[in-house]
Amino acid sequence: QVQLVESGGGLVQAGGSLRLSCAASGRTFSTAAVGWFRQVSGKEREFVAGINWSGSNAGYADFAKGRFTISRDNAENTVYLQMNSLKPEDTAAYYCAAKSENYNRLSRMYDYWGQGTQVTVSS
C-alpha cells in the first residue's frame, strides 16, 4: 500500500517556475515507478512525466520536454517535478501516481493516486 500527497502547486506568471513534490508513505515506494499526470476540468487526465524506481529511466510528454524535469529521492520517499518556463496552457490539477515496475504513460496502469495540487499560470 502506498499513500501519496502532492504539494507545491500555486499561482505563477507565465515564464515562471514551480517545483511539485509527491511525498509517499509505504514500504514499497522505493521500488515503485511514479508518474505525474495533469487534468483540466472536462478533459481526460494526461501524462506529464514518469520515472522508474531507481531514477535511471524517465520519460516526458512532448509538451514537457526541455521544460519539466522529474526526479526522485528514495531516502526521502519523494518524487519531484520541476517545471520551468510555464505557460498558461500548463494550468491544470497535477497528480502523482505509483505503480510497480516501470512507469507507463497510461493513467489506468497506476494503482495509487494522490489528491492533486492545482497549478495556475497567468498570462
C-alpha positions in Angstrom: 0.0 0.0 0.0 1.3 3.5 -0.9 -0.2 6.8 0.1 0.7 9.9 -2.0 0.4 13.6 -1.2 1.2 16.3 -3.7 2.3 19.8 -2.8 4.0 22.8 -4.4 1.2 24.0 -6.7 0.1 27.6 -6.8 -0.3 30.7 -9.0 2.6 31.7 -11.1 3.1 34.1 -14.0 3.9 32.8 -17.5 7.6 32.1 -17.7 7.9 31.3 -14.1 8.8 28.1 -12.3 7.3 25.7 -9.8 8.5 22.5 -8.1 5.9 20.0 -7.3 6.5 17.3 -4.7 5.0 13.9 -4.3 5.5 12.6 -0.8 4.9 8.9 -0.3 4.4 6.6 2.6 4.5 2.9 2.5 7.2 0.3 2.4 7.1 -0.4 -1.3 7.6 3.2 -2.5 11.3 2.8 -3.2 10.5 0.1 -5.7 7.6 1.8 -7.3 7.6 3.8 -10.5 5.9 7.2 -10.4 4.1 9.2 -12.9 2.9 12.8 -13.0 -0.3 13.5 -14.7 -2.4 16.6 -15.2 -6.1 17.2 -15.8 -8.1 20.2 -16.8 -11.8 20.1 -15.8 -13.8 18.3 -18.5 -10.8 16.8 -20.2 -9.0 13.5 -19.8 -6.1 13.1 -17.5 -2.8 13.3 -19.5 0.7 12.0 -18.9 3.3 14.6 -18.0 6.4 12.6 -16.9 7.4 9.3 -15.4 10.3 7.8 -13.6 11.3 4.3 -12.7 12.1 3.1 -9.2 15.8 3.9 -9.3 15.6 7.1 -11.2 17.7 5.7 -14.0 14.9 5.9 -16.6 12.5 8.8 -17.1 10.2 9.9 -19.8 8.2 13.0 -20.7 5.3 14.1 -22.8 6.3 16.2 -25.8 4.9 19.4 -24.2 7.1 18.8 -21.1 10.4 18.0 -22.8 13.0 20.7 -22.2 10.9 22.5 -19.6 10.0 19.9 -16.9 12.3 17.6 -15.0 11.2 14.6 -12.9 13.5 13.3 -10.2 13.2 11.3 -7.0 14.8 10.9 -3.7 14.1 7.5 -2.3 15.7 8.3 1.0 13.1 11.0 1.4 10.3 9.0 -0.2 9.7 11.9 -2.5 9.4 12.5 -6.3 9.7 15.9 -7.7 8.5 17.7 -10.8 10.5 20.8 -11.6 8.5 22.9 -14.1 10.2 25.9 -15.8 9.1 28.3 -18.5 5.5 27.7 -17.5 2.7 28.6 -19.9 -0.9 29.4 -19.4 -1.8 26.1 -21.1 0.0 24.3 -18.3 -2.8 25.3 -15.9 -4.3 22.1 -14.5 -4.6 19.9 -11.5 -1.4 17.9 -11.2 -1.4 14.3 -9.8 1.2 11.9 -8.9 0.6 8.2 -9.2 2.6 5.0 -8.4 2.8 1.5 -9.8 5.1 -1.4 -9.7 7.9 -2.0 -12.3 8.4 0.7 -14.9 6.4 3.9 -15.4 3.6 4.0 -18.0 2.0 6.8 -20.0 -1.5 5.4 -19.4 -3.2 6.6 -16.3 -5.2 3.4 -16.0 -2.0 1.4 -15.3 -1.4 3.1 -12.0 -2.5 1.6 -8.7 -2.2 4.6 -6.3 -3.0 8.2 -6.7 -2.6 11.4 -4.7 -5.3 14.0 -4.3 -3.7 16.5 -6.7 -2.3 20.0 -6.5 -3.5 22.9 -8.6 -1.2 24.8 -10.9 -2.4 28.1 -12.3 -0.3 30.0 -14.8 -1.4 33.6 -15.6 -0.6 35.3 -18.8 
